[in-house]
């Protein structure tokens, strides 16, 4: 199912606009001829039943994200939080950063990585 646009100025989901126009058309047809209105109404019911069947058939399992987009958003939020936590631990007073080298494990000054002796 398409996701609603987060940049839209319309406060409602566009499907409600379509449903409203369909019901308006149904009322106009029913006002013209009751039998044709009943036929159109039954067609709308068939479409509604098919729509509900599709929604239930392809609904995500309980506990799963509603879409792949939601799964990626959750994953990126988790990674962002982990990066912030790591950065705060690194910048915390008394915390050890990657730039600090413990005593006794400093590389030999005569031979540096990448340089030939």
N, C-alpha and C positions, 0 to 999 in steps of 0.2 A: 504494500500500500504506500502511496506517496506520503511523504512527511509534510506537515504544514510549514510554510515559509516563516522563518523567524524575523524576516525583514518586512513583512507585509503590514500595511496600515489597517487592514480589515480586521476587526476584533473577533470575527467568527471564522470557523472553518468553512471553506467554500462549498462543501457538500451541503450545508444547510441552505445556502442560496439556491442550489439546484433542486433540493427537495421542496423548498417553498414554491418555486416556479412550477414544478411538476404537480403539486397539490392544487395550485391555482388553475392550471390547465385542466386538471381533473374536474374541478368544480364547474368550470366553464362548459366542458363537454357534457357533464351530468345535467347542467341547466338546459342544454340544448335538447338532449335526448337521454332518457334514463337508461335505456338498454345499452347504448353506446358507452355511457358513463360507467355502467357496471362492467362492461368488457374492459375498458381502460383500467378501472380499479383492480380487476382480477389480474391484468397484466402487471400492474405495479406490485401486487402481492407476490406474484411469481418472481419478479426481479428482487424484491425484498428478501424472500426466502433463499434465493440463490446467493445474495450478498451475505446473509447471515451464515449460510453454510460455508462459504469461502472464508469468512473471518474466523469461524470456529475451526475449520480444517487446517488453516495455516497459522493459527495463533501460537505464540511461543510457549514453551513449557514453563510452569511456575518456577520462578527464580532465575530464569534466563532473561537477558536484555530483550527489549521489544524489537530491536533491529540491529543490523551490523553496525550501523552508525552509532547507536547507543553503546554497543560493546567497545568500539574504538574510543568513544568519548570517556568511558569508564577507565579503560586501559591508560589513556593519555593522562587523565586526572591522577591516577595512581602513580604513574611515573613522575609527574610534576611534583606530587607531594613527596615522593622519595628523594627527588633532587633537592627540594627545599630543605628537607630534614638533613640531608648530607651537608648542604651548604651551611646550615645553622650550626651543625656540630663542628664543622671545620672552622667556622669563624667565632665560636664560643670561646670566652676567656678560659685558659687552662686546658683547652682542647688541643689535641695533637693534629697537625695538618700534614698533608703529604709532603710538604716542603721540608719539614723537620726530619732530620736523620738521627736515629738513636745512637747514643755513644757506643763506640766499638764496631759499628757496622758501616762506617764511612769508607767509600772506595779509596784506593790508593791514589795519592795526588800525582804520582809519576805517570800512571797509565789511566787515561780517561777513555770511556767508551767512544768508539768511533775514530780514535786517533791511533796511528801506528807508532810504536816506540822507536 
